[in-house]
Amino acid sequence: GSSLGGNALGLSGISSGIQQTPTTYSHRQETVAVPVPQPVPVTVNRPHPVPVPHPVPVDVPRPVAVPVEQRVPVEIPRPVPVPVSRPYPVSVPHPVPVSVPHPVAVPVNQPYPVTVNRPIP
């Protein structure tokens, strides 16, 4: 973009209602001192020796013999023979005839006439 002006409308949109007059520029040259940054010395951390620990021998415990208890025999009970009584004959009585009573005639009361009172009008 130009630094003289104008946006999305352009110069024609800005000067649409203004009368055109010739513009006069004054040309003057001037020398201005512009500060130029000068290099500044900066201390850079150079690698310096760092003490590194050297390997040191360390005593490592070796396996130590530990007394292990010996196995103790345990007595396991064995099956013991038990006398079992064999089946023996038992006298079973044969069927005995039992007298069963036959039906007996039972006297049944006969219905008797009952007098029912009539409702009184």
MIZA-466239 format. One record per residue: z, y, x of N, C-alpha, C, CB in turn; residue number from 1; residue in three letters. Coordinates in Angstrom, 1 decimal. Each point is the difference from the previous one (the first is absolute). Glycine has a CB too. Example, Ala and Ser with C-alpha at 12.3 -4.5 7.8 and 13.67 -1.06 7.14 Angstrom:
REM residues 2
[[7.8, -5.7, 13.2], [0.0, 1.2, -0.9], [0.0, 1.2, 0.9], [1.2, -1.2, -1.9], 1, 'ALA'];
[[-1.9, 2.3, 1.5], [0.0, 1.1, 0.9], [0.8, 1.1, -0.8], [-2.2, -0.6, 1.2], 2, 'SER'];
END
This chain:
REM residues 121
[[0.0, -1.2, 0.8], [0.0, 1.2, -0.8], [0.0, 1.2, 0.8], [1.2, -1.2, -1.7], 1, 'GLY'];
[[-1.6, 2.3, 1.2], [-0.1, 1.3, 0.7], [1.3, 0.7, -0.2], [-2.5, 0.1, -0.3], 2, 'SER'];
[[2.9, 0.7, 1.3], [1.3, 0.7, -0.1], [-0.2, 1.3, -0.7], [0.8, -1.1, 2.1], 3, 'SER'];
[[-2.1, 1.5, -2.5], [-0.2, 1.2, -0.6], [0.3, 0.0, -1.5], [-1.7, 0.5, 1.7], 4, 'LEU'];
[[1.9, -1.6, -2.3], [0.4, 0.0, -1.4], [-0.9, -1.0, -0.8], [0.7, 2.4, 0.2], 5, 'GLY'];
[[-0.4, -2.5, -1.4], [-0.8, -0.9, -0.9], [0.8, -1.3, -0.2], [-2.1, 1.0, 0.8], 6, 'GLY'];
[[2.0, -1.4, -2.0], [0.7, -1.3, -0.3], [-1.1, -0.9, -0.7], [2.3, 1.0, -0.2], 7, 'ASN'];
[[-1.9, -1.7, -0.8], [-0.9, -0.9, -0.7], [-1.1, 0.8, -0.7], [1.8, -1.7, -0.3], 8, 'ALA'];
[[-1.5, 2.9, -0.1], [-1.0, 0.8, -0.7], [-1.0, 0.6, 1.0], [1.7, 0.6, -1.7], 9, 'LEU'];
[[-1.4, -0.4, 2.9], [-0.9, 0.6, 1.0], [0.1, 1.5, -0.1], [-1.6, -2.0, -0.2], 10, 'GLY'];
[[0.8, 2.6, 1.1], [0.0, 1.5, 0.0], [-0.7, 0.6, -1.2], [0.0, -0.1, 2.5], 11, 'LEU'];
[[-0.9, -0.6, -3.1], [-0.7, 0.5, -1.2], [1.0, 0.1, -1.2], [-2.2, -0.9, 0.9], 12, 'SER'];
[[3.1, -0.1, -1.0], [0.9, 0.1, -1.1], [1.0, 1.1, 0.2], [-0.3, -2.4, -0.3], 13, 'GLY'];
[[0.7, 2.7, 1.5], [1.0, 1.1, 0.2], [-0.7, 1.4, -0.3], [1.3, -1.5, 1.7], 14, 'ILE'];
[[-2.5, 1.6, -1.2], [-0.6, 1.4, 0.0], [-0.9, 0.1, -1.3], [0.1, 0.1, 2.5], 15, 'SER'];
[[0.2, -0.8, -3.5], [-0.9, 0.0, -1.2], [0.1, 1.4, -0.7], [0.2, -2.5, -0.2], 16, 'SER'];
[[1.0, 3.0, 0.1], [0.2, 1.3, -0.7], [0.1, 1.2, 0.9], [1.0, -1.3, -1.8], 17, 'GLY'];
[[-1.2, 1.1, 3.1], [0.2, 1.1, 1.0], [-1.4, 0.5, 0.5], [2.3, -0.9, 0.7], 18, 'ILE'];
[[-2.4, 2.2, -0.6], [-1.3, 0.6, 0.6], [-0.1, -0.4, 1.4], [0.0, 1.9, -1.7], 19, 'GLN'];
[[-1.2, -2.3, 2.2], [-0.2, -0.4, 1.3], [-0.2, 1.3, 0.9], [-1.1, -2.1, -0.7], 20, 'GLN'];
[[2.0, 2.2, 1.8], [-0.2, 1.2, 0.9], [0.0, -0.6, 1.4], [1.2, 1.6, -1.5], 21, 'THR'];
[[-2.0, -1.0, 2.4], [0.0, -0.6, 1.4], [1.3, 0.2, 0.6], [-2.4, 0.6, 0.2], 22, 'PRO'];
[[2.8, -1.7, 0.6], [1.3, 0.0, 0.7], [-0.2, 0.4, 1.4], [0.9, -1.8, -1.6], 23, 'THR'];
[[0.0, 2.6, 2.1], [-0.1, 0.4, 1.4], [1.1, -0.6, 0.8], [-1.0, 2.2, -0.7], 24, 'THR'];
[[0.6, -2.8, 1.9], [1.0, -0.7, 0.8], [0.1, 0.8, 1.3], [-0.5, -2.3, -0.9], 25, 'TYR'];
[[1.7, 2.5, 1.4], [0.2, 0.6, 1.3], [0.2, -1.1, 1.1], [1.0, 2.1, -1.1], 26, 'SER'];
[[-1.8, -2.0, 2.1], [0.0, -1.0, 1.0], [0.8, 0.5, 1.2], [-2.2, -1.0, -0.7], 27, 'HIS'];
[[3.4, 0.4, 1.0], [0.8, 0.5, 1.1], [0.5, -1.2, 0.7], [0.7, 2.1, -1.2], 28, 'ARG'];
[[-0.8, -2.2, 2.5], [0.4, -1.1, 0.8], [1.3, 0.3, 0.6], [-2.3, -0.7, 0.5], 29, 'GLN'];
[[3.2, -0.3, -0.5], [1.4, 0.2, 0.5], [0.4, -1.2, 0.7], [0.6, 1.6, -1.8], 30, 'GLU'];
[[0.1, -1.5, 2.9], [0.4, -1.1, 0.8], [1.5, -0.3, -0.3], [-1.7, 0.5, 1.8], 31, 'THR'];
[[2.0, -1.7, -2.3], [1.3, -0.3, -0.4], [0.5, -1.2, 0.9], [-0.4, 0.8, -2.4], 32, 'VAL'];
[[1.6, -0.6, 3.0], [0.5, -1.1, 0.8], [0.6, -1.1, -0.9], [0.5, 1.7, 1.9], 33, 'ALA'];
[[-1.0, -2.9, -1.8], [0.5, -1.1, -0.8], [0.8, -0.9, 1.0], [-2.0, 0.1, -1.6], 34, 'VAL'];
[[3.3, -0.3, 1.2], [0.8, -0.8, 0.9], [-0.5, -1.5, 0.0], [2.0, 1.5, -0.5], 35, 'PRO'];
[[-2.2, -1.9, 1.7], [-0.4, -1.4, 0.2], [1.2, -0.8, 0.5], [-2.4, 0.7, 0.5], 36, 'VAL'];
[[2.7, -1.8, -1.2], [1.1, -0.8, 0.4], [-0.2, -0.6, 1.4], [0.6, -0.5, -2.4], 37, 'PRO'];
[[0.4, 0.7, 3.2], [-0.1, -0.5, 1.4], [0.7, -1.3, 0.1], [-0.1, 2.3, 0.9], 38, 'GLN'];
[[-0.4, -3.2, -0.1], [0.7, -1.3, 0.1], [1.4, 0.2, 0.6], [-2.1, -1.2, 0.3], 39, 'PRO'];
[[3.1, 0.5, -1.0], [1.4, 0.1, 0.4], [0.3, -1.4, 0.6], [0.6, 1.8, -1.8], 40, 'VAL'];
[[0.1, -1.8, 3.0], [0.3, -1.3, 0.6], [1.1, -0.6, -0.8], [-0.6, 0.8, 2.2], 41, 'PRO'];
[[0.4, -2.1, -2.6], [1.0, -0.7, -0.8], [0.4, -1.2, 0.9], [-1.0, 0.7, -2.3], 42, 'VAL'];
[[2.3, -0.9, 2.3], [0.6, -1.2, 0.7], [-0.3, -1.3, -0.8], [1.8, 1.5, 1.1], 43, 'THR'];
[[-2.5, -2.4, -0.4], [-0.4, -1.3, -0.6], [1.0, -1.0, 0.5], [-2.5, 0.7, -0.3], 44, 'VAL'];
[[3.0, -1.5, -0.6], [0.9, -1.1, 0.4], [-0.8, -1.1, 0.7], [1.7, 0.5, -1.9], 45, 'ASN'];
[[-1.5, -0.5, 3.2], [-0.7, -1.1, 0.8], [0.8, -1.3, -0.1], [-1.1, 1.7, 1.5], 46, 'ARG'];
[[0.5, -2.8, -1.5], [0.8, -1.2, 0.0], [0.9, -0.1, 1.2], [-1.8, -1.2, -1.2], 47, 'PRO'];
[[3.1, 0.9, 0.9], [0.9, -0.1, 1.1], [0.6, -1.4, 0.0], [0.6, 2.5, -0.1], 48, 'HIS'];
[[-0.1, -2.9, 1.2], [0.4, -1.4, 0.1], [1.3, -0.2, -0.8], [-1.0, -0.2, 2.3], 49, 'PRO'];
[[1.0, -0.9, -3.1], [1.1, -0.4, -0.8], [0.6, -1.3, 0.5], [-1.0, 1.2, -2.1], 50, 'VAL'];
[[2.3, -1.2, 2.3], [0.6, -1.3, 0.6], [-0.2, -1.1, -1.1], [1.7, 1.3, 1.4], 51, 'PRO'];
[[-2.3, -2.4, -0.9], [-0.2, -1.2, -0.9], [1.0, -1.0, 0.5], [-2.4, 0.5, -0.4], 52, 'VAL'];
[[3.2, -1.0, -0.5], [1.0, -1.1, 0.4], [-0.7, -1.2, 0.4], [1.7, 0.9, -1.5], 53, 'PRO'];
[[-1.2, -1.5, 2.7], [-0.6, -1.2, 0.5], [0.7, -1.2, -0.6], [-0.6, 1.2, 2.1], 54, 'HIS'];
[[-0.1, -2.3, -2.2], [0.7, -1.2, -0.6], [1.2, -0.4, 0.8], [-2.2, -0.8, -0.9], 55, 'PRO'];
[[3.3, 0.5, 0.2], [1.2, -0.4, 0.6], [0.3, -1.4, -0.4], [0.9, 2.4, 0.0], 56, 'VAL'];
[[-0.6, -3.3, 0.9], [0.3, -1.4, -0.3], [1.2, -0.1, -0.9], [-1.1, -0.8, 2.1], 57, 'PRO'];
[[1.1, 0.1, -3.2], [1.1, -0.2, -0.9], [0.3, -1.5, 0.0], [-0.6, 2.1, -1.4], 58, 'VAL'];
[[1.9, -2.4, 1.4], [0.4, -1.4, -0.1], [-0.2, -0.4, -1.5], [1.7, 0.3, 1.9], 59, 'ASP'];
[[-2.5, -1.4, -2.0], [-0.2, -0.6, -1.3], [0.8, -1.2, -0.1], [-2.4, 0.9, -0.2], 60, 'VAL'];
[[3.2, -1.1, -0.9], [0.9, -1.2, 0.0], [-0.9, -1.2, -0.3], [1.9, 1.4, -0.9], 61, 'PRO'];
[[-1.7, -2.4, 1.7], [-0.7, -1.3, -0.1], [0.7, -0.8, -1.1], [-0.8, 0.1, 2.4], 62, 'ARG'];
[[0.1, -1.1, -2.9], [0.6, -0.9, -1.0], [1.3, -0.6, 0.6], [-2.2, -0.4, -1.1], 63, 'PRO'];
[[3.2, 0.4, 0.3], [1.3, -0.6, 0.4], [0.2, -1.3, -0.8], [1.0, 2.3, 0.6], 64, 'VAL'];
[[-0.6, -3.3, 0.1], [0.3, -1.3, -0.7], [1.2, 0.2, -0.9], [-1.0, -1.4, 1.9], 65, 'ALA'];
[[0.9, 1.0, -3.2], [1.1, 0.1, -0.9], [0.3, -1.4, -0.4], [-0.7, 2.3, -0.9], 66, 'VAL'];
[[2.0, -2.6, 0.9], [0.4, -1.4, -0.4], [-0.3, -0.2, -1.5], [1.8, -0.1, 1.8], 67, 'PRO'];
[[-2.5, -1.0, -2.1], [-0.3, -0.3, -1.4], [0.9, -1.2, -0.4], [-2.4, 0.9, 0.2], 68, 'VAL'];
[[3.0, -0.8, -1.4], [0.9, -1.0, -0.4], [-0.8, -1.3, -0.3], [1.6, 1.7, -1.0], 69, 'GLU'];
[[-1.1, -2.8, 1.4], [-0.7, -1.3, -0.2], [0.2, -0.4, -1.5], [0.4, -0.7, 2.4], 70, 'GLN'];
[[-1.4, -0.1, -2.8], [0.1, -0.5, -1.4], [1.2, -0.9, -0.2], [-2.5, 0.2, -0.2], 71, 'ARG'];
[[3.1, 0.0, -0.9], [1.2, -0.9, -0.3], [-0.5, -0.9, -1.1], [1.7, 1.8, 0.6], 72, 'VAL'];
[[-1.4, -3.2, -0.4], [-0.5, -0.9, -1.1], [0.9, 0.2, -1.2], [-0.8, -1.7, 1.8], 73, 'PRO'];
[[0.1, 1.7, -2.9], [0.7, 0.2, -1.3], [-0.2, -1.3, -0.8], [-0.4, 2.5, 0.0], 74, 'VAL'];
[[1.5, -3.0, -0.5], [0.0, -1.2, -0.8], [-0.5, 0.2, -1.4], [1.9, -0.9, 1.4], 75, 'GLU'];
[[-3.0, 0.3, -1.7], [-0.6, 0.1, -1.3], [0.4, -1.2, -0.8], [-2.0, 1.4, 0.8], 76, 'ILE'];
[[2.6, -1.2, -2.0], [0.5, -1.2, -0.7], [-1.2, -0.8, -0.5], [2.0, 1.3, -0.7], 77, 'PRO'];
[[-1.9, -2.6, 0.9], [-1.0, -0.9, -0.4], [0.3, -0.5, -1.4], [-0.5, -0.7, 2.4], 78, 'ARG'];
[[-0.4, 0.2, -3.1], [0.3, -0.6, -1.4], [0.9, -1.2, 0.2], [-2.2, 0.8, -0.9], 79, 'PRO'];
[[3.2, -0.8, 0.0], [1.0, -1.1, 0.0], [-0.3, -0.9, -1.2], [1.8, 1.5, 1.1], 80, 'VAL'];
[[-1.9, -2.8, -0.9], [-0.2, -0.9, -1.1], [1.2, 0.0, -1.0], [-1.5, -1.4, 1.4], 81, 'PRO'];
[[1.2, 1.6, -2.7], [1.0, 0.0, -1.0], [-0.3, -1.2, -0.9], [0.3, 2.6, 0.1], 82, 'VAL'];
[[0.8, -3.3, -0.4], [-0.2, -1.1, -0.9], [-0.4, 0.4, -1.5], [1.6, -1.4, 1.4], 83, 'PRO'];
[[-2.7, 1.0, -1.9], [-0.5, 0.4, -1.3], [0.2, -1.3, -0.9], [-1.7, 1.8, 0.9], 84, 'VAL'];
[[2.4, -1.6, -2.0], [0.1, -1.1, -0.9], [-1.3, -0.4, -0.7], [2.4, 0.7, -0.4], 85, 'SER'];
[[-2.7, -2.0, 0.5], [-1.2, -0.4, -0.6], [0.1, -0.1, -1.5], [-0.6, -1.3, 2.1], 86, 'ARG'];
[[-0.4, 1.4, -2.8], [0.2, -0.2, -1.5], [0.5, -1.4, -0.3], [-1.9, 1.7, -0.4], 87, 'PRO'];
[[2.8, -1.8, -0.5], [0.6, -1.2, -0.4], [-0.1, -0.2, -1.5], [1.6, 0.0, 1.9], 88, 'TYR'];
[[-1.7, -1.2, -2.4], [-0.3, -0.2, -1.4], [1.2, 0.4, -0.9], [-1.6, -1.9, 0.6], 89, 'PRO'];
[[1.2, 2.5, -1.7], [1.0, 0.5, -0.9], [-0.3, -0.7, -1.4], [0.4, 2.3, 1.2], 90, 'VAL'];
[[0.6, -2.8, -1.8], [-0.2, -0.7, -1.3], [-0.3, 1.0, -1.1], [1.5, -1.9, 0.7], 91, 'SER'];
[[-2.7, 1.8, -1.3], [-0.4, 0.9, -1.0], [0.1, -0.7, -1.3], [-1.6, 1.3, 1.5], 92, 'VAL'];
[[2.3, -0.8, -2.5], [0.1, -0.7, -1.3], [-1.3, 0.0, -0.7], [2.4, 0.6, -0.2], 93, 'PRO'];
[[-2.7, -1.8, -0.4], [-1.2, -0.1, -0.8], [0.1, 0.8, -1.3], [-0.5, -2.2, 1.0], 94, 'HIS'];
[[-0.6, 2.6, -1.6], [0.2, 0.7, -1.2], [0.8, -0.7, -1.1], [-2.2, 1.0, 0.5], 95, 'PRO'];
[[3.1, -0.3, -1.1], [0.9, -0.6, -1.0], [-0.4, 0.6, -1.3], [2.0, -0.3, 1.7], 96, 'VAL'];
[[-2.1, -0.5, -2.7], [-0.4, 0.5, -1.3], [1.1, 0.8, -0.6], [-1.5, -1.9, -0.4], 97, 'PRO'];
[[1.2, 3.1, -0.1], [1.0, 0.9, -0.6], [-0.4, 0.2, -1.5], [0.5, 1.2, 2.2], 98, 'VAL'];
[[0.5, -1.3, -3.1], [-0.3, 0.1, -1.4], [-0.2, 1.5, -0.3], [1.3, -2.1, -0.5], 99, 'SER'];
[[-2.4, 2.4, -0.1], [-0.3, 1.4, -0.4], [0.1, 0.0, -1.4], [-1.6, 0.4, 1.9], 100, 'VAL'];
[[2.5, 0.6, -2.5], [0.2, 0.0, -1.4], [-1.3, 0.5, -0.7], [2.4, 0.5, 0.3], 101, 'PRO'];
[[-2.7, -1.2, -1.4], [-1.2, 0.3, -0.8], [0.4, 1.2, -0.9], [-0.9, -2.4, 0.0], 102, 'HIS'];
[[-0.2, 3.1, -0.5], [0.3, 1.1, -0.9], [0.9, -0.4, -1.2], [-2.2, 1.0, 0.7], 103, 'PRO'];
[[3.2, -0.1, -0.9], [0.9, -0.3, -1.1], [-0.2, 1.0, -1.1], [1.7, -0.9, 1.6], 104, 'VAL'];
[[-1.7, 0.4, -2.9], [-0.2, 0.9, -1.1], [1.1, 0.9, -0.2], [-1.3, -1.7, -1.1], 105, 'ALA'];
[[1.0, 3.0, 1.1], [1.1, 1.1, -0.2], [-0.2, 0.6, -1.4], [0.1, 0.4, 2.6], 106, 'VAL'];
[[1.0, -0.3, -3.4], [-0.2, 0.6, -1.3], [-0.2, 1.5, 0.2], [1.5, -1.8, -1.0], 107, 'PRO'];
[[-2.6, 2.3, 0.3], [-0.3, 1.4, 0.0], [0.3, 0.6, -1.3], [-1.8, -0.4, 1.7], 108, 'VAL'];
[[2.6, 1.5, -1.7], [0.3, 0.6, -1.3], [-1.2, 0.5, -0.7], [2.2, 0.6, 0.9], 109, 'ASN'];
[[-2.3, -0.9, -2.2], [-1.2, 0.5, -0.7], [0.3, 1.5, -0.4], [-0.5, -2.4, -0.9], 110, 'GLN'];
[[-0.5, 3.2, 0.8], [0.2, 1.4, -0.5], [0.5, 0.0, -1.4], [-1.8, 0.8, 1.5], 111, 'PRO'];
[[2.7, 0.1, -1.7], [0.6, 0.1, -1.3], [-0.4, 1.4, -0.6], [2.0, -1.5, 0.6], 112, 'TYR'];
[[-2.0, 1.5, -1.9], [-0.5, 1.3, -0.6], [1.0, 1.1, 0.2], [-1.2, -1.3, -1.8], 113, 'PRO'];
[[0.6, 2.5, 2.0], [0.9, 1.2, 0.3], [-0.4, 1.0, -1.1], [0.1, -0.4, 2.5], 114, 'VAL'];
[[0.9, 1.1, -3.1], [-0.3, 1.0, -1.0], [-0.1, 1.3, 0.7], [1.2, -1.3, -1.8], 115, 'THR'];
[[-2.3, 2.0, 1.5], [-0.3, 1.3, 0.6], [0.1, 1.0, -1.2], [-1.5, -0.9, 1.8], 116, 'VAL'];
[[2.4, 1.9, -1.6], [0.2, 1.1, -1.0], [-1.3, 0.8, -0.1], [2.5, 0.1, 0.5], 117, 'ASN'];
[[-2.9, 0.2, -1.7], [-1.2, 0.8, -0.2], [0.5, 1.5, 0.1], [-1.1, -1.7, -1.5], 118, 'ARG'];
[[0.2, 2.5, 2.0], [0.4, 1.5, 0.1], [0.2, 0.5, -1.4], [-1.3, 0.3, 2.1], 119, 'PRO'];
[[2.3, 0.6, -2.3], [0.3, 0.6, -1.2], [-0.9, 1.3, -0.2], [2.4, -0.9, 0.1], 120, 'ILE'];
[[-3.1, 0.9, -1.2], [-0.9, 1.2, -0.2], [0.9, 1.3, -0.3], [-1.8, -1.5, -0.9], 121, 'PRO'];
END
